[in-house]
Amino acid sequence: METEFNKVNPEQEADKPKKCACRHKHGKHVAVILIVLILGAICWHVHPRPTWLKVGTVYTVELRRDSAGGSAPVTISGTLIAINREAILLEVADHSLVTVYEPGKERVEDKYQKTQFWIPKRNILFVKREEPRYVH
């Protein structure tokens, strides 16, 4: 038996928004896309890496004048060892001939020394890749 309360009014039914039958499929796709975007943003924030800097390559780094404490530019040339968020690590090779004086004789020693420098990124004015020199 149909009462006044369960009667369906066709005008009220037409005003109701229609529900999408495939709503659950759209929700899954949106959730997956959002998760991928969020994880990508987190990874970029944690590990930003300039793509053009390559470990093992020789670079010349010019420091900002205000960070070096002088008016002349300061440059350091060396092999890039590591990169992190705050700094780069350059290894500089110093090769020199040293004359050693001993009683009764004098000799020349070949000294080869490597020194590593952590350079804060905020102090770098520019970085230039050095072309390899070929000796014929």
C-alpha positions as CSV (number, residue, x, y, z in Angstrom):
1,M,0.0,0.0,0.0
2,E,1.4,3.3,-1.0
3,T,1.2,6.1,1.5
4,E,1.8,9.8,1.1
5,F,5.4,9.6,2.3
6,N,6.6,6.9,-0.2
7,K,5.1,8.4,-3.2
8,V,7.7,9.4,-5.8
9,N,7.3,12.8,-7.3
10,P,8.7,12.9,-10.8
11,E,9.6,16.6,-10.5
12,Q,11.8,16.0,-7.4
13,E,13.5,13.0,-9.1
14,A,14.5,15.2,-12.1
15,D,16.1,17.8,-9.8
16,K,18.5,15.3,-8.2
17,P,22.0,15.1,-9.6
18,K,22.8,11.8,-11.4
19,K,25.5,9.7,-9.9
20,C,28.3,8.4,-12.2
21,A,28.2,4.6,-12.4
22,C,32.0,4.6,-12.7
23,R,32.9,7.0,-9.9
24,H,35.1,4.4,-8.1
25,K,37.3,4.1,-11.2
26,H,38.0,7.8,-11.5
27,G,38.8,8.0,-7.7
28,K,41.5,5.3,-8.0
29,H,43.2,7.1,-11.0
30,V,43.2,10.4,-9.2
31,A,44.6,8.9,-6.1
32,V,47.4,7.1,-8.0
33,I,48.3,10.3,-9.9
34,L,48.4,12.4,-6.7
35,I,50.6,9.8,-4.9
36,V,53.1,9.8,-7.8
37,L,53.2,13.6,-7.9
38,I,53.7,13.9,-4.2
39,L,56.5,11.3,-4.1
40,G,58.2,12.9,-7.1
41,A,58.1,16.3,-5.4
42,I,59.5,14.8,-2.2
43,C,62.4,13.0,-4.0
44,W,63.3,16.2,-5.9
45,H,63.3,18.2,-2.7
46,V,65.5,15.7,-0.9
47,H,67.9,14.9,-3.8
48,P,68.2,17.8,-6.2
49,R,71.0,17.2,-8.6
50,P,72.2,19.4,-11.4
51,T,72.2,17.2,-14.4
52,W,75.2,18.9,-16.1
53,L,77.6,18.3,-13.2
54,K,79.4,14.9,-13.6
55,V,81.5,13.3,-10.8
56,G,85.0,12.6,-12.1
57,T,85.1,15.6,-14.4
58,V,87.5,18.5,-14.0
59,Y,85.8,21.9,-13.3
60,T,87.0,25.4,-12.5
61,V,84.9,27.1,-9.8
62,E,85.0,30.8,-9.3
63,L,84.0,32.0,-5.8
64,R,81.9,35.1,-5.2
65,R,84.1,38.0,-4.2
66,D,82.2,38.7,-1.0
67,S,82.7,35.1,0.2
68,A,86.4,35.1,-0.6
69,G,87.1,38.2,1.5
70,G,88.9,40.1,-1.2
71,S,88.4,42.1,-4.4
72,A,90.1,39.8,-6.8
73,P,88.2,36.7,-8.0
74,V,89.3,33.4,-6.5
75,T,89.2,30.2,-8.7
76,I,89.8,26.6,-7.8
77,S,90.3,23.9,-10.5
78,G,89.9,20.3,-9.6
79,T,88.1,17.0,-10.1
80,L,84.5,16.9,-8.8
81,I,84.3,14.1,-6.2
82,A,80.8,14.6,-4.7
83,I,77.7,16.8,-4.7
84,N,75.1,17.3,-2.0
85,R,72.4,19.8,-1.2
86,E,74.7,22.3,0.4
87,A,78.1,22.0,-1.2
88,I,80.4,20.3,-3.8
89,L,83.6,18.5,-3.1
90,L,86.6,19.2,-5.4
91,E,89.9,17.3,-5.3
92,V,92.9,19.5,-6.3
93,A,96.1,17.8,-7.3
94,D,99.3,19.7,-6.5
95,H,102.3,18.4,-8.4
96,S,105.6,20.2,-7.8
97,L,109.4,19.6,-7.8
98,V,111.1,20.3,-4.5
99,T,114.8,20.7,-4.0
100,V,116.0,18.9,-0.8
101,Y,119.3,19.9,0.7
102,E,121.1,17.3,2.7
103,P,124.7,17.5,4.0
104,G,127.0,16.8,1.1
105,K,124.3,16.4,-1.6
106,E,121.4,18.0,-3.1
107,R,118.5,16.2,-4.7
108,V,115.2,17.0,-6.4
109,E,112.0,15.3,-5.2
110,D,108.8,15.0,-7.1
111,K,106.0,15.8,-4.7
112,Y,102.4,14.9,-5.6
113,Q,99.7,15.8,-3.2
114,K,95.9,15.8,-3.3
115,T,93.7,18.1,-1.3
116,Q,90.0,18.1,-1.1
117,F,87.8,21.2,-0.7
118,W,84.2,21.4,0.3
119,I,82.8,24.5,-1.4
120,P,79.4,25.8,-0.2
121,K,77.0,26.3,-3.2
122,R,76.0,29.7,-1.9
123,N,79.7,30.9,-2.3
124,I,79.9,29.8,-6.0
125,L,79.7,32.4,-8.7
126,F,80.0,30.0,-11.6
127,V,81.3,26.6,-12.5
128,K,83.1,25.9,-15.8
129,R,83.9,22.4,-17.2
130,E,87.5,22.1,-18.3
131,E,88.1,20.5,-21.6
132,P,90.6,17.6,-21.5
133,R,94.0,18.3,-22.8
134,Y,95.5,15.8,-25.1
135,V,99.3,15.4,-25.3
136,H,100.6,14.1,-28.6
